[in-house]
Amino acid sequence: MERSGVIYKLESADCKKIYFGETARPFNVRLKEHSNTTRSTPSHKLEERKAAIIAREENNFRRRI
């Protein structure tokens, strides 16, 4: 998933919380950062197979609102 300028959704494997985020960078790079961060927080392991891009918007202002 090398798409950039996206809004995405992640789900925690343990507590089933859902996180929505946005990034101007490639999605696969941002997903890897989330995975590295959650390794130190075992209660929030990501379900990477459920990670999903829900929208694409190149314009930073529009994507953030």
C-alpha positions in Angstrom: 0.0 0.0 0.0 2.1 2.9 -1.2 -0.7 5.4 -1.5 -0.2 8.8 0.0 -2.5 11.5 1.0 -5.0 9.2 2.7 -7.4 8.9 5.6 -7.2 5.4 7.2 -8.7 3.2 9.9 -6.9 0.8 12.3 -8.3 -1.6 14.8 -6.8 -2.8 18.1 -6.6 -6.6 18.2 -7.2 -6.7 22.0 -9.6 -4.0 23.0 -11.3 -3.6 19.6 -10.9 0.2 19.7 -10.9 1.9 16.3 -8.4 4.6 15.3 -8.8 7.0 12.4 -5.8 8.9 11.1 -4.5 10.8 8.1 -1.1 11.1 6.4 0.5 12.8 3.5 3.2 10.1 3.5 2.9 6.6 2.0 0.4 4.6 4.0 2.7 1.6 4.3 5.3 3.8 6.1 2.7 5.2 8.5 1.4 1.7 9.2 4.9 0.5 10.1 5.3 3.4 12.5 2.0 2.5 14.2 3.2 -1.1 14.5 6.5 -0.1 16.0 4.8 2.1 18.6 2.3 -0.5 19.6 4.9 -3.1 20.3 5.7 -1.3 23.5 2.0 -1.2 24.4 0.9 -4.9 24.4 -2.7 -4.0 25.1 -3.0 -2.2 21.8 -1.6 -4.6 19.3 -2.9 -3.7 15.8 -4.9 -5.9 13.5 -2.7 -5.0 10.5 -4.9 -7.2 8.2 -7.8 -5.0 9.0 -6.0 -1.7 8.3 -7.9 0.1 5.6 -7.7 3.3 3.5 -11.1 4.9 3.7 -10.5 8.0 1.5 -7.8 9.7 -0.5 -7.3 13.4 -0.7 -4.1 15.0 -1.9 -5.0 18.5 -0.5 -3.7 18.6 3.1 -6.3 21.1 4.3 -9.2 19.1 2.9 -7.8 15.8 4.2 -7.4 17.2 7.8 -11.0 18.5 8.1 
